[in-house]
Amino acid sequence: MELTDKRILVTGGAGLIGSALAHRLVEDNDVVVVDDLSNGLRETVPDDATFIEGDLADESVVTEAIDAETDVVFHLAADKYVNADKPREQFETNGEMTYNLLERMNEVDVDSIAFTSSSTVYGEAPRPTPEDYAPLEPISEYGAAKLSEEALLSVYAHSHDFTVWNYRFANIVGPRYGAGVVPDFIYKLDQDPETLTIRGNGRQEKSYMTLEDCIDAMCYVVEHAQQPVNTYNLGTRTTTSVNRIADIVSDEMGVDPDYEYTGGDRGWEGDVPKMRLSIEKLAALGWEPSVSSDEAIRQGVREILEGAENEPHLS
């Protein structure tokens, strides 16, 4: 599918990735953004996009967002916290939003959807992990929800003639201050530059990808992969440890803190300590990341710090 002159719905389009995607797409398309603003910021939505504030668990919001003129849905809206306080509610809410979208799409003959899944569907798998690794055994409710949503999308692809693109993300870093180890360390060091508390043992090691590369890869996959179900890992060939992230953040902030550890090999319950996704399938399609995992971290830290004066909790 060529992403030009299309009517495109971006759910979660006021979030870090969703707003960047909307800005990319709005240049050549009619873009509709829907977001309940529970985690997103209204001011990040492109002025040229149509904005709908609402919860996709509400079927009336879904009905307003999708009509017969819609060409493709990019579905990013989700409760994204892996260690959620209410995991059952998170599981049910994320599944309900996806089901509502699919039912409405089927009702008005819209048959193309790109879905932001997660590397958490793999659980603790051998590295680098390819898309066809099995069995998939997630260790968090968040990962289980993403896997169940992928399964539901597969049903619509094979039984309702949908085209589905699943993105299994590594960790994405960008200019928005939000959740994740990078902004967490920046916030902690802004509050106390002498000591940095690191969850786990600091040896957790994962792949990090820039926001710009992530958006580019998402669009590339939609434009070049045309099977009923197209599942692609999005990440880099390299990984970065939590200790290394702490070093990079400290270096960019000009501080030299002592590290204190909470202990254990996981940052939280459900955390996969080590993750590196195979991106050979993505490379075979013709796309490669522009920077390494370490470089993505450093770039993300600089972008967050450059925008820190606009963040009240960093002032």
N, C-alpha and C positions, 0 to 999 in steps of 0.2 A: 504494500500500500504506500503510495506516495503521499507524504504529509504536506500537501499543498492544496489550497482551495477546498478544504474540508471543514465540516462543523464538528468540533471536538469537545467532548466533556472531560474536564480534569477534576476528579474528586480529590479532596484534600489539597486543593490548589492554592491554599494560603500558607501551607507548610514550607519547610526548607526546600525539599525536592520538588514538590508540586508547583510552587510559585516560580521556581527557575524553569521548570518545564513549560508552564503557561507562557512565560516571557519568550521562550524559544519558539513555541508554536504560534503565538499570536501574530508573528511577523507575516505569515503566509496563510493564516487560517482564521475562521470564525471560532473563537474559543469561549466556552462556558465554564466557569469555575463554581464548584459547590464546596462549601466548607462550613462547619459549625463554629469555627474560631475557638475551639477548646484548646488547641495547641498552635493554630496559625495566626497570622497577623493580616488584617484587612489591607493595610497599606502596601503589602508586598504583592498583591494581585495586580496584574497589568491594567492600566486605565482602559485599554481597548478591549478588554475581556468583559463578558457579561457575568456578574457575580450574584450568586444565590447563597444567602446565609441559611443554613439548615442542616438537620441531622438526617443522614441517609437511612436511619432506622425508621424514619417517618416516610411512609409510602407517598404522601402528597408531595414531599420534597423531591423524591425520585421522579414522580410523574412530571413535575415542573421542569426538571433538569434534562430529561430525555424525551425527545419526540421523534417522529419519523424522519426528520431532517438531519438527525445526528448520524455521523459517519463512523465514529470510533470513540470509545471510552477509555481513558487512562485512569485506572482505579488505584489511587494512592491512599484514600481515607482509611484510617485504622487507629485503634488504640495501640500505640507502638511500644509501650514499656514492657520489656521482657520480664521484669520482676514486678508485675502489677500487684497492687494491694488486693484486688478482687479478680483473680484469674478466671473464675467461671463467668463473671459478667463480661470480661474482656473477650473471652472465647465466643460467647453467645452474641455479643454486639457486633464483632467483626464478621462473623458468619451471616448475621441477619442483614447487614449492609450489603454484602456481596450478593446474597440471594435476592434481595429487593432489586438490585440493579439488573441482574440477569433476567428476572421475571419481566421487568418493564421493557428491557431490550427486546426480549422475545415477543412481547405483546405488540411492539411497534416496528418489528422487522429490522432492528439494528443488530448486526451480527459480528462486530469486531471489538475486542476488549483486550487491553494490555494491563496486566496485574502486577503490582509490586509485592512479590513474595519475599522470601528471606533465606539466608544460609542456615537459619535455625531449623529448617525442615530436615536437615541431614543428621542432627544430633552430633554425637562424637564419632565422626567418620574418618577413615584414612585420608591423608593429605598428599597431594592436592586432590580434592574431591570433584569428580566429574558429575555431570547432570544425570547420568544413568546409574549412579551408585544406588545400590539397594541392599537390604531393606532400609527405608527411611524411618528412623526412630528418634523423633525429637524428644528433648528432655525438658521442655518448658511448655506451658499452655499456649504461649504466644506462637511457638513453632508448630504446635499441634493445630492451632487455628489456621495458620497459613497453609499447612498441608491439606487440611480439610477443604479450604477454599480452592486450592489447586484441583482437588478431586472433583469438586462441584463444577468448576470451569471445564474440566475434561468432559463431564457429562454433556454440557451444553455444546461443546465442540463436536462431539461424536454423535449426539442425538438430536441436535437442533441446528447443525451446520454452521456453528460459530467458528470464527478464527480467533485463537487465544494466544497471547504472548505472555509468558511468565518470566519475571525477572527475579532471580535469586541473588539478592544483594549481599555484598560484603558490607563493610562499614563506610558510610559516606560522610565526608567532612566538607564543610563549606562556611560561608561568612556569617550565617545566622547563629546567634547564641542559643543553645538549646540543650537537649539531652545528649549524653555520650561522654566518653572519657576525656576527650579534648576540652570541651567547654567546662567540664567538671573540674579539671585541673586548673584551668585559667581562673575560674571563680575562686577556688580554694586558695590559690597563690595570691590573688588580689586581696583576699581577706587576711592571709597570713603568709608572707613571703619567706618565713623562716622554716616552716615545717609543712610537709605535704603528706597527708594520709592517703595511702594507696590500698584499695581493696584487694584482698588476695595476697599473693606473694610477689606480684610484679612481673612474673615470668609468663603470664598469659600472652599469647601471640596471635595476631590476626591480620587480615589484609584490609588496607584502607585505600579509598578511592576519592578523587576530587569530585566535587559537585558537577563541575563542567564536564568531566569525562563521563560521569554517570548519565547526565542528560543526553550527551552525544550518543552514548551506547544504546540508550533506550530508544531513541528515534531511529538509529541505524537498524536495530533488530526489527522494528515494525516495518521498515521500508524494504528489508531484504530477506526476511524469513516468512514463508507462506504455507507452512503445514497447518493442519487443523489445530494442533497444539505445538507451540514453539517455546521451549524452556531453555533459558540461558543464564548461566552464572555471570554476574557483573562484578568484577574485582580486578586485582592486579596480580602479577606473578610473584610478588614479594610480600613479606609480612613485617609487622612492627610489634615489638613487645611493649607491654605497659610501661616497663622501666624506661625504654627508649623514648616513648611518648613523653614521659615525665622529664627526661633530659631535654628534649626538643622544646617543650613548653617553657621550661625554666630558662633555657638559653635565649629564647625569643623575648622573654619577659625581663631578662637581665637579673635573675635571682639565682641563688644557690642554696636551696632548702635541704634540710635533712629529710630523708624518706622514712616514714613509719608505715608498717604493714599490718593489715587486720589478720592476715594469716590464711592458710589453705590455698588450694590451687585454683579456686574460682572467685570471681568478684562478687557473685551473688548466686542464690539458688537458681538453677536453670542455665547458668552461664556455661558456654562451651569454651574451655580454656585455650584451645588452639584450633584455628580454622584457617585453611588456605584453600580457596576454590580453584579448580582447574578452569582456565579460560581458553582452552584449546578449541572448543566448539565455537566460541565467539571469534577467535582468531581465524578459524577456517571460513567463517562467514565474511571476513575481511576487515575486522575492527580490532585495534589494539589500544590499551591505555597510553596516555601521553607521558605520565610520570609514575615513579615507583611509589610504594606504600609510604616510605619515610618522607619522600618529597611531598606527597599528598598531605601528610600530617603537618609538615612545616608550612606549607601554603595555607592550610586551613587555620592554623594558629595565627598567622599574620593577618588573614582576612578578618578573623574575629576581633583581634586586637585593634585593627584599624577602625572597626565599627563600634568599639567599646564605649566611646563617648556618647553614643545614642542609646546605650543600655543602662537604665536607671540603677540596676543592681551592681553595675561596675563603676559607677560614678563616685 
